Amino acid sequence: MSKNDIEQRIISILNKILHYHSNIQLEDDLQALGMDSMNFIHLIVLLEEEFDYEFPDETIVIENFSTIKSIMAILNE
């Protein structure tokens, strides 16, 4: 799967969660776009399902998921 495919899948998930209808960029601050603790939990669940991945417990803090770029970095570890 290419970086662009991963990015687009993450954007699709974020658009569903945040009800955001503009293009979310790699460096956009997701908390500024409306990411709160409930959305964050929803994001984790959907990302794990979408990518068949289980985030290590120590990575599941909202600061590690502040941008699409940071999410991609965790998924690539």
N, C-alpha and C positions, 0 to 999 in steps of 0.2 A: 504494500500500500504506500502510495507516495505521500510526501509531506502535505501537498495540496489536498489530497483526499482526506487526510486526517484533520486538517484545518477546517475543511468544509463540513465534515461530520460534527466537529465540535461546535462550529457556528450554528448548525442546524439545531443541535441540542440546546444551546444557549438561547436561541430565538424562541424556542418553545417555552423554556423556563421563564425567561424574562419578558416574554411578549414584546420583544424588540423587533422592529420592522425595518431598521436601517442596517447597513453593513457594519458588523462588528469587526474591528481591526485587531491585528495580532497584539498590539500594545495597549488597547483600550482597558481602562480600569473597570473591571466587572462590578465592583462594589458601587462605583459611580453610576453604573448603568442599572442598578437596582438589585444586585446580588445581596441577599440577606442570609441569615443562618438556615432558614427553611429551604430557600432556593439552593443553598450550598449542598445540603443533604440530598436533595433531589438530583442535583448535578452529579454528585458522586455515584449515586445509584445508576443513573442513565449512562454515564461514561463507562462504568464497569460492565454494564450489559452490552453496550454498543461495541466496545473493544475487547470483550471477553478478557477482562483484566481485573485484578484485585489490587487496589492501592494498599501499600504497606501502612499499617496504623500510624506510624510516626510521620507520614506525609500528609495525613488528613487534617490539615489546618487551613483555614480560609486564605491565609496569606500565601500559601503555595499555589493557590488557584486564582490568583488575582488578575491574570491575563490569559489569553489563548496561548501565547508563547510559553508561559509558565506551565500550563496544563500539558502542552506538547512535550516539554522537557521531562516532566514526570513520566509520561507515557513511554518515552524513549529510553528510560533508564533500564 
